[in-house]
């Protein structure tokens, strides 16, 4: 997990601060995960420290168990965003995704309340290899590495989020 001083954190864009809040909430929700620092791992946020099985609070898609050492990238989005209140989107970076696939890693997707605290509404673990099929294209820009956006409704059923 990224360690950022409270002073530095207050200068980050709201979306980054919200991401840190959601990541912290997920780590607290799932004690089988050990956070990692950005200096230890640039392509993922945590490793499985104790065998992790699906549960009502954390369902899995396409797998039955996560073994110790599995790398986990935590991606979060708000249930709704913007003035038109459209469904939030997960932002995936291509190099990060490729690394997760090579490492047989997983994404832990979290949908959060659209508030500064980013209270969790729903979470799900999905293998990185499965997510590749949802990426329609990678967006290349001059100011950031290639990325893709995936609406939470491509990973969660609306009934899992819109309660």
MDTraj code that builds the backbone (N, CA, C; nanometers):
import mdtraj as md
import numpy as np

residues = "UNK UNK UNK UNK UNK UNK UNK UNK UNK UNK UNK UNK UNK UNK UNK UNK UNK UNK UNK UNK UNK UNK UNK UNK UNK UNK UNK UNK UNK UNK UNK UNK UNK UNK UNK UNK UNK UNK UNK UNK UNK UNK UNK UNK UNK UNK UNK UNK UNK UNK UNK UNK UNK UNK UNK UNK UNK UNK UNK UNK UNK UNK UNK UNK UNK UNK UNK UNK UNK UNK UNK UNK UNK UNK UNK UNK UNK UNK UNK UNK UNK UNK UNK UNK UNK UNK UNK UNK UNK UNK UNK UNK UNK UNK UNK UNK UNK UNK UNK UNK UNK UNK UNK UNK UNK UNK UNK UNK UNK UNK UNK UNK UNK UNK UNK UNK UNK UNK UNK UNK UNK UNK UNK UNK UNK UNK UNK UNK UNK UNK UNK UNK UNK UNK UNK UNK UNK UNK UNK UNK UNK UNK UNK UNK UNK UNK UNK UNK UNK UNK UNK UNK UNK UNK UNK UNK UNK UNK UNK UNK UNK UNK UNK".split()
xyz = np.array([
    [0.0852, -0.1160, 0.0000],
    [0.0000, 0.0000, 0.0000],
    [0.0898, 0.1223, 0.0000],
    [0.0476, 0.2232, -0.0667],
    [0.1234, 0.3464, -0.0734],
    [0.1165, 0.4158, 0.0610],
    [0.2301, 0.4571, 0.1105],
    [0.2325, 0.5330, 0.2339],
    [0.2491, 0.6796, 0.1974],
    [0.1521, 0.7581, 0.2328],
    [0.1522, 0.9002, 0.2000],
    [0.1222, 0.9764, 0.3280],
    [0.2016, 1.0787, 0.3554],
    [0.1741, 1.1578, 0.4748],
    [0.0404, 1.2275, 0.4603],
    [-0.0223, 1.2577, 0.5717],
    [-0.1529, 1.3234, 0.5658],
    [-0.1431, 1.4584, 0.4960],
    [-0.0293, 1.5272, 0.5124],
    [-0.0111, 1.6558, 0.4456],
    [-0.0041, 1.6355, 0.2936],
    [0.0763, 1.5375, 0.2485],
    [0.0877, 1.5092, 0.1053],
    [-0.0441, 1.4600, 0.0496],
    [-0.1147, 1.3779, 0.1274],
    [-0.2410, 1.3211, 0.0831],
    [-0.3432, 1.4308, 0.0562],
    [-0.3431, 1.5365, 0.1372],
    [-0.4413, 1.6433, 0.1199],
    [-0.4190, 1.7209, -0.0092],
    [-0.2987, 1.7111, -0.0672],
    [-0.2697, 1.7818, -0.1918],
    [-0.2999, 1.6973, -0.3153],
    [-0.3335, 1.5709, -0.2959],
    [-0.3660, 1.4841, -0.4087],
    [-0.5047, 1.5161, -0.4626],
    [-0.5293, 1.4838, -0.5909],
    [-0.6653, 1.5004, -0.6441],
    [-0.7628, 1.4140, -0.5645],
    [-0.8879, 1.4563, -0.5604],
    [-0.9899, 1.3855, -0.4829],
    [-1.0001, 1.2387, -0.5235],
    [-0.9852, 1.2090, -0.6533],
    [-0.9962, 1.0701, -0.6985],
    [-0.8851, 0.9836, -0.6400],
    [-0.7638, 1.0370, -0.6289],
    [-0.6514, 0.9631, -0.5697],
    [-0.6733, 0.9426, -0.4204],
    [-0.7180, 1.0477, -0.3516],
    [-0.7459, 1.0339, -0.2080],
    [-0.8534, 0.9288, -0.1858],
    [-0.9572, 0.9322, -0.2687],
    [-1.0641, 0.8336, -0.2588],
    [-1.0128, 0.6930, -0.2834],
    [-0.9221, 0.6791, -0.3784],
    [-0.8620, 0.5486, -0.4060],
    [-0.7848, 0.4952, -0.2870],
    [-0.7090, 0.5830, -0.2200],
    [-0.6364, 0.5422, -0.0992],
    [-0.7342, 0.4993, 0.0099],
    [-0.8431, 0.5740, 0.0250],
    [-0.9436, 0.5390, 0.1262],
    [-1.0058, 0.4030, 0.0957],
    [-1.0392, 0.3795, -0.0297],
    [-1.0998, 0.2515, -0.0686],
    [-1.0016, 0.1374, -0.0492],
    [-0.8767, 0.1579, -0.0862],
    [-0.7742, 0.0551, -0.0684],
    [-0.7591, 0.0192, 0.0792],
    [-0.7566, 0.1184, 0.1654],
    [-0.7473, 0.0938, 0.3104],
    [-0.8680, 0.0159, 0.3599],
    [-0.9866, 0.0513, 0.3115],
    [-1.1091, -0.0188, 0.3528],
    [-1.1037, -0.1651, 0.3111],
    [-1.0540, -0.1921, 0.1911],
    [-1.0443, -0.3297, 0.1424],
    [-0.9455, -0.4085, 0.2276],
    [-0.8300, -0.3508, 0.2566],
    [-0.7289, -0.4190, 0.3377],
    [-0.7867, -0.4525, 0.4751],
    [-0.8657, -0.3623, 0.5329],
    [-0.9293, -0.3893, 0.6625],
    [-1.0363, -0.4972, 0.6509],
    [-1.1074, -0.5007, 0.5395],
    [-1.2135, -0.5987, 0.5162],
    [-1.1580, -0.7395, 0.4956],
    [-1.0392, -0.7483, 0.4379],
    [-0.9818, -0.8778, 0.4003],
    [-0.8494, -0.8977, 0.4750],
    [-0.8538, -0.9536, 0.5954],
    [-0.7317, -0.9687, 0.6751],
    [-0.6305, -1.0660, 0.6146],
    [-0.6713, -1.1465, 0.5171],
    [-0.5791, -1.2397, 0.4518],
    [-0.4842, -1.1694, 0.3551],
    [-0.5050, -1.0407, 0.3326],
    [-0.4184, -0.9640, 0.2431],
    [-0.3153, -0.8854, 0.3216],
    [-0.1931, -0.8842, 0.2707],
    [-0.0868, -0.7993, 0.3241],
    [-0.0611, -0.6882, 0.2238],
    [-0.0738, -0.5622, 0.2654],
    [-0.0440, -0.4526, 0.1721],
    [0.1053, -0.4511, 0.1392],
    [0.1387, -0.4031, 0.0215],
    [0.2783, -0.3851, -0.0182],
    [0.3003, -0.2384, -0.0519],
    [0.4214, -0.1933, -0.0356],
    [0.4518, -0.0537, -0.0684],
    [0.4841, -0.0418, -0.2163],
    [0.4752, 0.0793, -0.2686],
    [0.5080, 0.1018, -0.4094],
    [0.6552, 0.0732, -0.4371],
    [0.7406, 0.0828, -0.3363],
    [0.8815, 0.0526, -0.3584],
    [0.9040, -0.0981, -0.3700],
    [0.8166, -0.1777, -0.3090],
    [0.8272, -0.3238, -0.3185],
    [0.7605, -0.3770, -0.4450],
    [0.6526, -0.3139, -0.4870],
    [0.5763, -0.3633, -0.6016],
    [0.5032, -0.2470, -0.6676],
    [0.5355, -0.2214, -0.7925],
    [0.4708, -0.1086, -0.8603],
    [0.3436, -0.1489, -0.9344],
    [0.3199, -0.2795, -0.9506],
    [0.2060, -0.3230, -1.0315],
    [0.0914, -0.3840, -0.9516],
    [0.1028, -0.3901, -0.8211],
    [-0.0060, -0.4449, -0.7399],
    [0.0003, -0.3852, -0.5995],
    [-0.1115, -0.3992, -0.5270],
    [-0.1259, -0.3349, -0.3964],
    [-0.1081, -0.4287, -0.2778],
    [-0.1271, -0.5596, -0.2998],
    [-0.1239, -0.6536, -0.1874],
    [-0.0837, -0.7925, -0.2358],
    [-0.0508, -0.8756, -0.1382],
    [-0.0252, -1.0179, -0.1613],
    [-0.1125, -1.0963, -0.0645],
    [-0.1522, -1.2145, -0.1060],
    [-0.2283, -1.3018, -0.0174],
    [-0.1319, -1.3573, 0.0868],
    [-0.1618, -1.3349, 0.2150],
    [-0.0766, -1.3797, 0.3254],
    [-0.1267, -1.5095, 0.3869],
    [-0.2558, -1.5352, 0.3724],
    [-0.3175, -1.6568, 0.4243],
    [-0.4214, -1.6995, 0.3211],
    [-0.4348, -1.8291, 0.2984],
    [-0.5265, -1.8787, 0.1957],
    [-0.6590, -1.8032, 0.2042],
    [-0.7056, -1.7593, 0.0892],
    [-0.8262, -1.6771, 0.0824],
    [-0.9305, -1.7493, -0.0022],
    [-1.0481, -1.7692, 0.0555],
    [-1.1596, -1.8351, -0.0129],
    [-1.2729, -1.7361, -0.0324],
    [-1.3588, -1.7616, -0.1303],
    [-1.4726, -1.6713, -0.1522],
    [-1.5669, -1.6702, -0.0319],
    [-1.6378, -1.5610, -0.0171],
    [-1.7365, -1.5468, 0.0905],
    [-1.8481, -1.4563, 0.0407],
    [-1.9505, -1.4405, 0.1237],
    [-2.0589, -1.3484, 0.0877],
    [-2.0071, -1.2060, 0.0725],
    [-1.9113, -1.1672, 0.1558],
    [-1.8577, -1.0307, 0.1515],
    [-1.7570, -1.0112, 0.0387],
    [-1.6979, -1.1233, -0.0080],
    [-1.5972, -1.1146, -0.1137],
    [-1.6085, -1.2348, -0.2073],
    [-1.7027, -1.2297, -0.3020],
    [-1.7152, -1.3404, -0.3977],
    [-1.5987, -1.3407, -0.4972],
    [-1.5734, -1.4577, -0.5537],
    [-1.4718, -1.4744, -0.6571],
    [-1.5431, -1.5059, -0.7874],
    [-1.4795, -1.4724, -0.8970],
    [-1.5302, -1.5100, -1.0278],
    [-1.4238, -1.5977, -1.0942],
    [-1.4607, -1.7201, -1.1302],
    [-1.3724, -1.8068, -1.2070],
    [-1.2609, -1.8735, -1.1297],
    [-1.2684, -1.8756, -0.9983],
    [-1.1666, -1.9439, -0.9181],
    [-1.2249, -1.9803, -0.7823],
    [-1.1633, -2.0784, -0.7167],
    [-1.2154, -2.1288, -0.5893],
    [-1.1359, -2.0838, -0.4686],
    [-1.0091, -2.0498, -0.4873],
    [-0.9229, -2.0153, -0.3748],
    [-0.8053, -1.9325, -0.4261],
    [-0.7530, -1.8470, -0.3401],
    [-0.6292, -1.7745, -0.3712],
    [-0.5207, -1.8271, -0.2786],
    [-0.4117, -1.8705, -0.3375],
    [-0.3011, -1.9254, -0.2603],
    [-0.2149, -1.8142, -0.2017],
    [-0.1420, -1.8483, -0.0969],
    [-0.0472, -1.7550, -0.0356],
    [0.0517, -1.7093, -0.1426],
    [0.0770, -1.5796, -0.1463],
    [0.1712, -1.5222, -0.2412],
    [0.1071, -1.4644, -0.3663],
    [-0.0206, -1.4938, -0.3920],
    [-0.0883, -1.4387, -0.5097],
    [-0.0885, -1.2860, -0.5024],
    [-0.0555, -1.2221, -0.6143],
    [-0.0533, -1.0753, -0.6170],
    [-0.1932, -1.0232, -0.6476],
    [-0.2289, -0.9119, -0.5805],
    [-0.3631, -0.8554, -0.5884],
    [-0.3542, -0.7062, -0.6163],
    [-0.4180, -0.6641, -0.7235],
    [-0.4306, -0.5217, -0.7532],
    [-0.5712, -0.4790, -0.7147],
    [-0.5809, -0.3779, -0.6292],
    [-0.7105, -0.3280, -0.5836],
    [-0.7515, -0.2108, -0.6721],
    [-0.8653, -0.2253, -0.7357],
    [-0.9203, -0.1188, -0.8193],
    [-1.0547, -0.0790, -0.7609],
    [-1.0755, 0.0498, -0.7481],
    [-1.2024, 0.0972, -0.6925],
    [-1.2635, 0.2029, -0.7830],
    [-1.3931, 0.2152, -0.7696],
    [-1.4662, 0.3199, -0.8384],
    [-1.5878, 0.3544, -0.7545],
    [-1.6429, 0.4695, -0.7788],
    [-1.7662, 0.5075, -0.7107],
    [-1.8847, 0.4455, -0.7851],
    [-1.9923, 0.4232, -0.7131],
    [-2.1129, 0.3677, -0.7746],
    [-2.1614, 0.4581, -0.8869],
    [-2.1591, 0.5869, -0.8631],
    [-2.1947, 0.6855, -0.9647],
    [-2.0942, 0.7993, -0.9595],
    [-2.0767, 0.8645, -1.0730],
    [-1.9844, 0.9779, -1.0762],
    [-2.0338, 1.0824, -1.1755],
    [-1.9836, 1.2017, -1.1582],
    [-2.0162, 1.3110, -1.2486],
    [-2.1540, 1.3682, -1.2260],
    [-2.1788, 1.4784, -1.2916],
    [-2.3072, 1.5468, -1.2746],
    [-2.4237, 1.4666, -1.3317],
    [-2.3943, 1.3797, -1.4300],
    [-2.5015, 1.2978, -1.4871],
    [-2.5221, 1.1669, -1.4099],
    [-2.4408, 1.1454, -1.3056],
    [-2.4544, 1.0297, -1.2172],
    [-2.4472, 0.8961, -1.2926],
    [-2.3542, 0.8857, -1.3875],
    [-2.3389, 0.7593, -1.4593],
    [-2.2567, 0.6621, -1.3738],
    [-2.2669, 0.5353, -1.4067],
    [-2.1948, 0.4317, -1.3321],
    [-2.0450, 0.4561, -1.3412],
    [-1.9778, 0.4361, -1.2268],
    [-1.8334, 0.4566, -1.2212],
    [-1.7575, 0.3573, -1.3076],
    [-1.6315, 0.3900, -1.3342],
    [-1.5455, 0.3072, -1.4187],
    [-1.4143, 0.2772, -1.3488],
    [-1.3686, 0.1553, -1.3691],
    [-1.2362, 0.1161, -1.3206],
    [-1.1352, 0.1545, -1.4278],
    [-1.0212, 0.2094, -1.3846],
    [-0.9149, 0.2484, -1.4766],
    [-0.8028, 0.1454, -1.4654],
    [-0.7751, 0.0778, -1.5756],
    [-0.6686, -0.0216, -1.5798],
    [-0.5527, 0.0328, -1.6616],
    [-0.4319, 0.0112, -1.6135],
    [-0.3128, 0.0496, -1.6903],
    [-0.2616, -0.0741, -1.7643],
    [-0.2266, -0.0579, -1.8895],
    [-0.1855, -0.1734, -1.9713],
    [-0.0634, -0.2448, -1.9141],
    [0.0424, -0.1721, -1.8784],
    [0.1623, -0.2393, -1.8270],
    [0.1314, -0.3131, -1.6962],
    [0.0497, -0.2546, -1.6138],
    [0.0104, -0.3190, -1.4886],
    [-0.0688, -0.4465, -1.5179],
    [-0.1632, -0.4380, -1.6100],
    [-0.2443, -0.5538, -1.6459],
    [-0.1555, -0.6668, -1.7003],
    [-0.0647, -0.6329, -1.7886],
    [0.0247, -0.7340, -1.8452],
    [0.1068, -0.8014, -1.7361],
    [0.1545, -0.7240, -1.6403],
    [0.2319, -0.7799, -1.5286],
    [0.1444, -0.8743, -1.4449],
    [0.0222, -0.8335, -1.4166],
    [-0.0676, -0.9199, -1.3390],
    [-0.0939, -1.0517, -1.4113],
    [-0.1126, -1.0466, -1.5411],
    [-0.1344, -1.1696, -1.6184],
    [-0.0108, -1.2595, -1.6082],
    [0.1081, -1.2009, -1.6267],
    [0.2335, -1.2783, -1.6171],
    [0.2508, -1.3426, -1.4796],
    [0.2064, -1.2743, -1.3753],
    [0.2228, -1.3221, -1.2376],
    [0.1051, -1.4074, -1.1889],
    [0.0101, -1.4360, -1.2770],
    [-0.1128, -1.5091, -1.2401],
    [-0.1840, -1.4353, -1.1263],
    [-0.1843, -1.3033, -1.1357],
    [-0.2460, -1.2187, -1.0337],
    [-0.3941, -1.1988, -1.0558],
    [-0.4530, -1.1276, -0.9608],
    [-0.5968, -1.1013, -0.9644],
    [-0.6233, -0.9537, -0.9392],
    [-0.7411, -0.9127, -0.9814],
    [-0.7923, -0.7814, -0.9451],
    [-0.8923, -0.8012, -0.8324],
    [-0.8898, -0.7120, -0.7366],
    [-0.9960, -0.7035, -0.6376],
    [-1.0678, -0.5735, -0.6697],
    [-1.1857, -0.5870, -0.7296],
    [-1.2638, -0.4709, -0.7688],
    [-1.3559, -0.4316, -0.6544],
    [-1.3618, -0.3019, -0.6252],
    [-1.4464, -0.2501, -0.5173],
    [-1.5289, -0.1334, -0.5693],
    [-1.6587, -0.1396, -0.5434],
    [-1.7478, -0.0284, -0.5770],
    [-1.7815, 0.0399, -0.4454],
    [-1.7681, 0.1715, -0.4447],
    [-1.7801, 0.2491, -0.3214],
    [-1.8904, 0.3540, -0.3299],
    [-1.9320, 0.3986, -0.2122],
    [-2.0246, 0.5116, -0.2030],
    [-1.9549, 0.6348, -0.2608],
    [-2.0278, 0.7222, -0.3279],
    [-1.9673, 0.8432, -0.3830],
    [-1.9486, 0.9510, -0.2755],
    [-1.8728, 0.9174, -0.1730],
    [-1.8442, 1.0082, -0.0628],
    [-1.6938, 1.0115, -0.0397],
    [-1.6417, 1.1100, 0.0319],
    [-1.4975, 1.1151, 0.0577],
    [-1.4434, 0.9914, 0.1309],
    [-1.5248, 0.9290, 0.2154],
    [-1.4762, 0.8120, 0.2894],
    [-1.4764, 0.6863, 0.2045],
    [-1.5516, 0.6867, 0.0946],
    [-1.5573, 0.5741, 0.0015],
    [-1.5932, 0.4427, 0.0711],
    [-1.7025, 0.4435, 0.1459],
    [-1.7494, 0.3213, 0.2099],
    [-1.7790, 0.2169, 0.1030],
    [-1.7373, 0.0929, 0.1291],
    [-1.7542, -0.0145, 0.0313],
    [-1.8995, -0.0582, 0.0199],
    [-1.9435, -0.0766, -0.1026],
    [-2.0762, -0.1302, -0.1315],
    [-2.0632, -0.2769, -0.1716],
    [-1.9683, -0.3050, -0.2606],
    [-1.9502, -0.4408, -0.3113],
    [-1.8042, -0.4605, -0.3512],
    [-1.7582, -0.5846, -0.3404],
    [-1.6218, -0.6192, -0.3805],
    [-1.6241, -0.7569, -0.4449],
    [-1.5280, -0.7812, -0.5354],
    [-1.5216, -0.9095, -0.6050],
    [-1.3792, -0.9314, -0.6538],
    [-1.3344, -1.0575, -0.6500],
    [-1.2027, -1.0937, -0.7021],
    [-1.2197, -1.1637, -0.8355],
    [-1.1389, -1.1176, -0.9341],
    [-1.1453, -1.1707, -1.0699],
    [-1.0019, -1.1905, -1.1199],
    [-0.9722, -1.3058, -1.1813],
    [-0.8377, -1.3257, -1.2364],
    [-0.8062, -1.2222, -1.3446],
    [-0.6827, -1.1768, -1.3478],
    [-0.6417, -1.0786, -1.4487],
    [-0.6607, -1.1338, -1.5894],
    [-0.6403, -1.2637, -1.6080],
    [-0.6571, -1.3223, -1.7419],
    [-0.8005, -1.3079, -1.7908],
    [-0.8971, -1.3128, -1.7016],
    [-1.0378, -1.2992, -1.7393],
    [-1.0701, -1.1560, -1.7798],
    [-1.0124, -1.0609, -1.7109],
    [-1.0418, -0.9188, -1.7365],
    [-0.9943, -0.8767, -1.8750],
    [-0.8889, -0.9381, -1.9245],
    [-0.8398, -0.9039, -2.0581],
    [-0.9486, -0.9102, -2.1637],
    [-1.0436, -1.0013, -2.1473],
    [-1.1534, -1.0138, -2.2421],
    [-1.2520, -0.8987, -2.2362],
    [-1.2497, -0.8218, -2.1269],
    [-1.3401, -0.7072, -2.1133],
    [-1.2801, -0.5770, -2.1668],
    [-1.1492, -0.5785, -2.1906],
    [-1.0820, -0.4581, -2.2402],
    [-1.1064, -0.4482, -2.3902],
    [-1.1830, -0.3475, -2.4287],
    [-1.2149, -0.3292, -2.5706],
    [-1.0998, -0.2636, -2.6450],
    [-1.0289, -0.1735, -2.5790],
    [-0.9129, -0.1085, -2.6398],
    [-0.8336, -0.0373, -2.5307],
    [-0.7087, -0.0088, -2.5621],
    [-0.6233, 0.0697, -2.4736],
    [-0.6173, 0.2109, -2.5275],
    [-0.6327, 0.3073, -2.4403],
    [-0.6323, 0.4473, -2.4794],
    [-0.4905, 0.5003, -2.4639],
    [-0.4341, 0.5512, -2.5743],
    [-0.3001, 0.6093, -2.5722],
    [-0.3118, 0.7604, -2.5729],
    [-0.2454, 0.8254, -2.4781],
    [-0.2394, 0.9714, -2.4759],
    [-0.0945, 1.0118, -2.4571],
    [-0.0653, 1.1373, -2.4830],
    [0.0720, 1.1852, -2.4681],
    [0.1128, 1.2033, -2.3228],
    [0.0142, 1.2239, -2.2337],
    [0.0482, 1.2606, -2.0969],
    [0.0371, 1.1472, -1.9947],
    [0.0002, 1.0260, -2.0376],
    [-0.0067, 0.9146, -1.9430],
    [0.0085, 0.7827, -2.0166],
    [0.0493, 0.6789, -1.9443],
    [0.0644, 0.5471, -2.0075],
    [-0.0701, 0.4943, -2.0589],
    [-0.0685, 0.3998, -2.1541],
    [-0.1931, 0.3447, -2.2067],
    [-0.2816, 0.2869, -2.0951],
    [-0.4123, 0.3131, -2.1079],
    [-0.5065, 0.2680, -2.0051],
    [-0.6384, 0.2307, -2.0716],
    [-0.7245, 0.1668, -1.9938],
    [-0.8574, 0.1316, -2.0395],
    [-0.9547, 0.1583, -1.9263],
    [-1.0796, 0.1791, -1.9599],
    [-1.1842, 0.2003, -1.8600],
    [-1.2881, 0.0900, -1.8739],
    [-1.3313, 0.0379, -1.7585],
    [-1.4344, -0.0659, -1.7581],
    [-1.5410, -0.0247, -1.6577],
    [-1.6648, -0.0137, -1.7030],
    [-1.7753, 0.0200, -1.6132],
    [-1.7939, -0.0924, -1.5118],
    [-1.8295, -0.0547, -1.3884],
    [-1.8464, -0.1582, -1.2856],
    [-1.9550, -0.2578, -1.3246],
    [-2.0496, -0.2167, -1.4068],
    [-2.1587, -0.3062, -1.4476],
    [-2.1111, -0.4185, -1.5397],
    [-1.9868, -0.4135, -1.5868],
    [-1.9297, -0.5246, -1.6649],
    [-1.8757, -0.6331, -1.5731],
    [-1.8601, -0.6020, -1.4442],
    [-1.8030, -0.6966, -1.3479],
    [-1.9053, -0.7376, -1.2424],
    [-1.9911, -0.6443, -1.2032],
    [-2.0930, -0.6687, -1.1008],
    [-2.2314, -0.6652, -1.1635],
    [-2.3225, -0.7423, -1.1084],
    [-2.4633, -0.7298, -1.1445],
    [-2.5149, -0.6019, -1.0786],
    [-2.6016, -0.5275, -1.1450],
    [-2.6561, -0.4074, -1.0817],
    [-2.7163, -0.4359, -0.9434],
    [-2.7775, -0.5520, -0.9238],
    [-2.8371, -0.5850, -0.7942],
    [-2.7326, -0.5978, -0.6829],
    [-2.6046, -0.6225, -0.7183],
    [-2.4996, -0.6318, -0.6184],
    [-2.4581, -0.4933, -0.5681],
    [-2.4844, -0.3911, -0.6475],
    [-2.4393, -0.2560, -0.6154],
    [-2.5550, -0.1623, -0.5823],
    [-2.6587, -0.1665, -0.6613],
    [-2.7710, -0.0738, -0.6473],
    [-2.8783, -0.1338, -0.5555],
    [-2.8504, -0.1311, -0.4264],
    [-2.9423, -0.1923, -0.3279],
    [-3.0340, -0.0891, -0.2692],
])
top = md.Topology()
chain = top.add_chain()
for i, resn in enumerate(residues, 1):
    res = top.add_residue(resn, chain, resSeq=i)
    for name in ("N", "CA", "C"):
        top.add_atom(name, md.element.get_by_symbol(name[0]), res)
traj = md.Trajectory(xyz[None], top)
